[in-house]
Amino acid sequence: MPVAVEQNPSLTSSKAALYAARSRAFSFCRVGTIGFAAVLVVFALSHVAAQAGLPAQSKDRHTQPAQSKDGHTQPAQSKGLHAQPAQSKDGHTQPAQSKDRHTQPAQSKDGHTQPAQSKGLHAEPAQSKDGHGQRATDRRLAHRRSPNRVLHGPDYNPPYADILVDDNTGQVLHETNPDSLRHPASLTKIMTLYLLFEQLQAKKLSLNSRLQVSAHAAAQAPTKLGLKANETITVEDAIKGIVTRSGNDVAVVIAEAIAGSEPDFAALMTQKAQTLGMANTVYVNASGLPADAQITTAREQALLGRAIQEQFPEYFRYFAIPCFQYHGVEISNHNALLREMQGVDGIKTGYTEASGYNLVSSVRRGGRHLVGVVLGERSNDARDARMRQLIEDHLSQAAPRRTAPSIVPAMQEHSPQEMYNGIETKGVGLGSASP
């Protein structure tokens, strides 16, 4: 007969709990082991990938920085993108060229700033008197032949120079690279008019004299009045056509009228420059159209700007005319400062690709008289703004009365048939002259 065994309820519950706990522990260990193993596998795979994989490079991205021998990172230059700063031998970054128009220091091997020297030109002074640094220049850049049309873009950077002179005392109030060789561009026509004014003053021509237009003159590149071969133009209209439109055809008409040919007239221009003390100025044409050998300096253009006023006050007034009518067309003066700045009374603008944007200005206020020159600015607006700044910054330093001696040598009389510096001034371009 089976014997009934009475079970203790508390013992049964304890065993069940123990089994459940063992089951949970086993499950936890199983899951934990699998998870831990999975983590190890993922870590191992990622480590292997990191060691073996190389970062892919896109062709249009910056290259990876190279390492120098001493462990410093050397930035490599990207293809087709902006250049990275250059590195010196000791790994220090060389400063890139400054965007400031008036400061462009060169760098030596140890990273110190060296004053730049132009090749075959005068050495550039290190600093202007009021802190504007020198601009680096290169003879090949300054003397390259340029096409007539504008080619420059946003990086256009012609060689720069300027000077501001107190005409009452002759004192230089500001200068930057004043003796560095530059192309005058249409500032050349100041000398062209100087020689024409000599003819007027000597009564060899009158304002009503008619000048013959040759085929060579009519064929000049713009800007020009559009003169036709075999027609004539009065001396007064020729003057106005130069000071307003800066007509290249008109400049050649004047040259041929006085010297018989443009090359002979250019020789007269250079001789007159020497007489005035412009020892570094050479002219090869009457207009300022691009020519490698046609050179001047800011200081010498200031001297010419002062001399033409002193010698020919009755004719200098033409530089101040805002516009004139020619064959029914109104022609405005290129010199915007005549309209925009108080006291400005001349004198001439100029531009070629090689020269940059040039300006000689004369301003009179309260008895003070300044003559300023800006050569090689990047645009008309930049040129005008720079001249305004020079005048406004220094006008208060100018003397209110004249104490400087005359800067113009004694006038020399020459008849149309005399030899002038070895060149016969034939006046072959002269038409009928009116009194």
C-alpha positions in Angstrom: 0.0 0.0 0.0 1.6 3.1 -1.1 2.7 5.4 1.5 1.6 9.1 1.1 4.4 11.4 1.5 3.6 14.9 2.7 5.7 17.6 1.0 6.7 20.8 2.8 5.3 23.7 0.8 8.2 26.0 1.7 10.8 23.4 0.4 9.0 23.1 -2.9 8.9 26.8 -3.4 12.6 27.1 -2.6 13.6 24.5 -5.2 11.4 26.2 -7.9 13.1 29.5 -7.1 16.5 27.9 -7.3 15.7 26.3 -10.7 14.4 29.6 -12.0 17.5 31.5 -10.8 19.8 28.9 -12.4 17.9 29.3 -15.7 18.1 33.1 -15.6 21.8 32.9 -14.8 22.5 30.5 -17.6 20.5 32.7 -20.0 22.4 35.8 -18.9 25.7 34.1 -19.2 24.8 32.9 -22.6 23.6 36.2 -23.9 26.5 38.1 -22.2 29.1 35.8 -23.7 27.7 36.2 -27.2 27.5 39.9 -26.8 31.0 40.2 -25.5 32.3 38.0 -28.3 30.4 40.2 -30.8 32.0 43.3 -29.4 35.4 41.7 -29.7 34.7 40.8 -33.3 33.5 44.3 -34.3 36.5 45.9 -32.5 38.9 43.6 -34.3 37.3 44.2 -37.7 37.3 48.0 -37.2 41.0 48.0 -36.1 42.0 46.0 -39.1 40.1 48.3 -41.4 41.6 51.4 -39.8 45.1 50.0 -40.2 44.7 48.7 -43.8 42.3 51.4 -45.3 43.6 54.5 -47.0 41.5 57.7 -47.2 40.3 58.2 -50.8 40.9 61.7 -52.3 38.7 63.5 -54.7 40.5 65.1 -57.6 39.1 68.5 -56.8 39.9 68.6 -53.1 43.0 69.9 -51.3 45.8 67.5 -51.1 46.8 66.0 -47.7 49.5 67.9 -45.8 53.0 66.5 -46.2 55.4 66.0 -43.4 58.7 67.7 -43.2 61.8 65.8 -42.0 61.5 67.4 -38.5 57.9 66.2 -38.2 56.2 69.5 -38.8 53.2 69.5 -41.2 53.9 71.1 -44.5 50.8 72.3 -46.3 50.6 71.1 -49.9 49.3 73.3 -52.6 45.9 72.3 -54.0 45.5 71.8 -57.7 43.1 74.4 -59.1 42.3 76.0 -55.8 43.9 78.8 -53.8 47.5 78.3 -53.1 48.5 77.5 -49.5 51.1 79.7 -47.8 54.6 78.9 -48.7 56.9 77.4 -46.1 60.4 78.4 -45.2 63.2 75.9 -44.5 62.5 76.0 -40.8 58.8 75.2 -41.3 57.4 78.6 -40.5 54.7 79.9 -42.8 55.7 82.7 -45.1 53.1 85.5 -45.3 51.2 85.7 -48.5 51.2 88.9 -50.6 49.2 91.7 -49.0 46.1 92.9 -50.7 46.9 96.4 -49.5 47.8 98.5 -52.6 50.6 100.3 -50.9 52.4 97.5 -49.0 53.9 94.4 -50.6 57.0 93.2 -48.7 59.2 90.5 -50.1 60.5 87.7 -47.9 64.0 86.4 -47.2 64.8 82.8 -46.5 64.6 83.4 -42.7 61.1 85.0 -43.1 62.2 88.6 -42.5 60.9 91.3 -44.8 63.3 92.5 -47.4 62.8 95.6 -49.5 62.0 94.6 -53.1 64.3 95.7 -55.9 63.2 96.2 -59.4 65.3 94.6 -62.1 67.3 97.3 -63.9 65.3 100.1 -62.3 65.8 102.3 -59.3 65.6 100.6 -55.9 62.3 101.1 -54.2 62.3 103.0 -51.0 61.2 100.9 -48.1 58.6 103.3 -46.6 56.7 106.3 -47.7 56.9 109.3 -45.3 53.4 108.6 -43.8 53.8 104.9 -43.4 52.7 103.5 -46.8 55.1 100.7 -47.6 56.9 100.2 -50.9 55.3 98.2 -53.7 57.4 95.5 -55.2 58.0 96.1 -58.9 59.5 94.2 -61.8 61.1 95.8 -64.9 59.5 93.3 -67.2 56.1 94.0 -65.8 56.5 97.8 -65.8 57.9 97.8 -69.3 55.9 95.2 -71.0 54.0 96.1 -74.2 50.2 96.0 -73.7 47.3 95.7 -76.1 44.9 98.7 -76.2 41.9 96.8 -74.9 41.5 96.2 -71.2 42.6 92.7 -70.2 43.1 92.9 -66.5 40.9 91.1 -63.9 40.4 91.3 -60.2 44.1 90.4 -59.5 45.4 93.4 -61.6 48.3 94.8 -59.7 50.3 97.4 -61.7 53.4 98.9 -60.1 52.5 101.9 -57.8 54.0 105.3 -57.1 52.8 108.6 -55.8 53.9 112.1 -54.7 52.3 115.2 -53.3 54.2 118.5 -53.6 53.5 121.9 -52.0 53.9 124.2 -55.0 54.3 127.3 -52.9 57.4 125.9 -51.2 58.5 123.0 -53.3 58.3 120.7 -50.2 57.3 117.1 -50.7 54.5 116.4 -48.3 54.1 112.7 -49.1 55.8 110.2 -51.4 55.8 106.5 -52.3 58.3 105.2 -54.8 58.6 108.7 -56.3 61.8 107.9 -58.3 60.8 104.4 -59.6 60.4 104.2 -63.3 56.9 104.0 -64.6 55.0 104.3 -67.8 53.3 107.7 -68.1 50.5 106.6 -70.5 48.4 109.6 -71.5 50.2 111.8 -69.0 52.6 112.0 -72.0 50.2 114.5 -73.5 51.1 117.1 -70.7 54.5 117.4 -72.4 52.8 117.4 -75.9 50.8 120.4 -74.8 53.8 122.0 -73.1 55.6 122.1 -76.5 52.4 123.4 -78.2 52.0 126.1 -75.6 55.6 127.2 -76.3 54.6 127.6 -79.9 51.6 129.7 -78.9 53.6 131.8 -76.5 56.3 132.5 -79.2 53.5 133.5 -81.6 54.5 130.8 -84.1 50.9 129.4 -83.8 47.7 130.9 -82.7 44.6 129.3 -81.2 42.9 129.7 -84.6 45.7 128.1 -86.6 44.6 125.0 -88.5 46.6 121.8 -88.2 46.7 119.2 -91.0 45.6 115.7 -90.2 47.8 113.0 -91.8 47.0 109.4 -92.5 49.3 108.4 -89.7 47.5 110.6 -87.2 44.1 109.4 -88.3 45.1 105.8 -87.9 46.0 106.1 -84.2 44.3 103.7 -81.8 41.5 105.0 -79.4 40.9 107.0 -77.5 40.6 109.7 -80.2 38.4 112.3 -81.8 38.0 110.3 -85.0 39.9 112.8 -87.2 40.0 112.0 -90.9 43.1 112.2 -93.1 43.5 115.5 -95.0 41.1 117.4 -92.8 42.2 120.1 -90.4 41.6 121.0 -86.8 42.2 124.3 -85.0 44.8 124.5 -82.3 42.2 125.4 -79.7 40.1 122.4 -80.6 43.2 120.2 -80.5 44.0 121.4 -77.0 40.4 120.7 -75.9 40.4 117.3 -77.5 43.5 116.4 -75.6 42.5 117.6 -72.1 39.0 116.1 -72.3 39.0 113.0 -74.5 42.8 112.5 -74.5 42.7 112.1 -78.2 45.7 110.1 -79.6 45.0 111.3 -83.1 45.1 114.9 -82.0 48.5 114.4 -80.2 50.0 113.1 -83.4 48.6 116.0 -85.4 50.3 118.4 -82.9 53.6 116.5 -83.1 53.7 116.5 -86.9 52.7 120.2 -87.0 55.7 121.2 -84.8 58.4 118.7 -85.7 57.4 117.2 -89.0 57.1 113.7 -87.7 56.1 112.0 -84.4 59.6 110.4 -83.8 61.2 113.8 -84.2 58.7 115.4 -81.9 59.3 112.7 -79.3 63.0 113.7 -79.4 62.0 117.3 -78.7 59.8 116.1 -75.8 62.7 114.2 -74.2 65.0 117.2 -74.7 62.5 119.5 -73.0 62.2 117.0 -70.2 65.9 117.1 -69.7 65.9 120.9 -69.7 63.2 120.9 -67.0 65.3 118.6 -64.8 63.3 115.4 -65.7 66.5 113.3 -66.1 64.8 109.9 -66.0 61.9 110.7 -68.4 62.1 109.4 -72.0 59.4 109.9 -74.6 59.0 107.9 -77.8 55.6 109.0 -79.0 53.3 112.0 -78.5 50.3 110.2 -77.1 51.4 107.8 -74.4 50.2 104.7 -76.3 52.1 101.6 -75.1 55.8 101.7 -75.7 58.5 99.9 -73.7 61.0 102.7 -73.7 58.6 105.5 -72.7 59.2 106.0 -69.0 59.0 108.6 -66.3 58.7 108.9 -62.5 56.1 110.3 -60.1 58.5 113.1 -59.0 59.2 114.2 -62.6 55.5 114.2 -63.5 54.9 116.5 -60.5 57.7 118.7 -61.7 56.1 118.9 -65.2 52.7 119.5 -63.6 54.1 122.5 -61.7 56.2 123.8 -64.6 53.4 123.9 -67.2 51.3 126.1 -64.8 54.1 128.4 -64.0 55.2 128.9 -67.6 51.8 129.0 -69.3 49.1 130.3 -66.9 47.0 131.7 -69.7 46.8 128.2 -71.4 46.8 126.0 -68.4 43.2 127.0 -67.8 42.2 124.6 -70.6 43.0 121.7 -68.3 40.0 122.8 -66.2 37.3 122.7 -68.9 34.7 120.0 -68.0 33.6 119.4 -71.6 33.5 120.8 -75.1 31.5 120.4 -78.3 33.2 118.9 -81.3 31.2 118.3 -84.5 28.0 118.4 -82.5 29.2 115.9 -80.0 29.7 116.8 -76.3 32.9 115.4 -74.9 33.4 115.2 -71.2 36.7 115.6 -69.4 38.1 112.2 -68.1 39.3 114.0 -64.9 36.3 113.4 -62.6 38.0 115.3 -59.7 37.3 118.5 -61.6 33.6 118.0 -60.9 33.9 116.3 -57.6 36.5 118.0 -55.5 36.7 121.6 -54.4 39.7 123.6 -55.8 40.8 121.0 -58.4 41.8 122.9 -61.6 43.5 120.1 -63.6 45.4 118.5 -65.0 45.5 115.0 -66.7 44.5 111.3 -66.5 46.2 108.4 -68.2 45.9 104.6 -68.5 47.5 101.7 -70.3 47.5 98.0 -69.2 51.2 98.3 -68.2 50.9 101.7 -66.4 47.7 101.2 -64.5 45.5 104.2 -63.8 47.5 107.5 -63.6 46.5 111.0 -62.5 48.3 114.4 -62.1 46.2 116.8 -60.1 46.4 120.5 -59.2 44.3 121.9 -56.3 44.1 125.4 -54.9 42.4 126.4 -51.7 42.9 129.4 -49.4 46.1 130.4 -51.1 47.5 126.9 -50.8 48.5 125.0 -54.0 49.2 121.3 -54.2 50.3 119.2 -57.2 49.8 115.5 -56.7 50.7 112.4 -58.9 49.3 108.9 -58.6 50.7 106.2 -60.9 49.6 102.6 -61.1 46.2 102.4 -59.4 43.9 99.5 -60.2 40.9 101.5 -61.4 39.6 105.0 -62.1 37.7 105.0 -58.8 40.8 103.8 -56.8 43.0 106.4 -58.5 40.6 109.3 -57.7 40.0 108.1 -54.1 43.8 107.9 -53.5 44.3 111.4 -54.8 41.4 112.7 -52.7 43.0 111.1 -49.6 46.4 112.6 -50.3 45.1 116.1 -50.8 42.7 116.0 -47.8 45.3 114.5 -45.5 48.1 117.0 -46.4 46.4 120.2 -47.5 46.6 121.7 -44.0 50.4 121.3 -44.1 50.8 123.4 -47.2 52.0 127.0 -47.0 49.5 129.8 -47.8 51.9 131.9 -49.8 54.6 131.2 -52.4 58.3 131.3 -51.3 59.7 128.8 -53.8 61.9 130.1 -56.7 60.9 129.6 -60.3 61.3 126.1 -61.6 61.1 127.0 -65.3 64.3 127.8 -67.3 64.4 130.9 -69.5 62.2 130.6 -72.5 64.1 129.8 -75.7 62.9 131.3 -79.0 62.8 129.0 -82.0 61.5 129.8 -85.5 59.8 127.0 -87.5 63.0 126.6 -89.5 65.5 126.5 -86.7 67.3 123.5 -85.5 66.0 122.5 -82.0 68.3 119.9 -80.3 69.5 118.9 -83.7 66.0 118.5 -85.1 64.6 120.9 -87.7 61.2 122.1 -86.6 59.7 122.2 -90.0 56.0 122.7 -89.1 55.0 120.7 -92.1 51.6 120.0 -90.6 50.6 123.7 -90.4 47.6 124.9 -92.4 46.5 128.5 -92.7 47.1 130.5 -89.6 44.7 133.2 -88.4 45.8 136.1 -86.2 
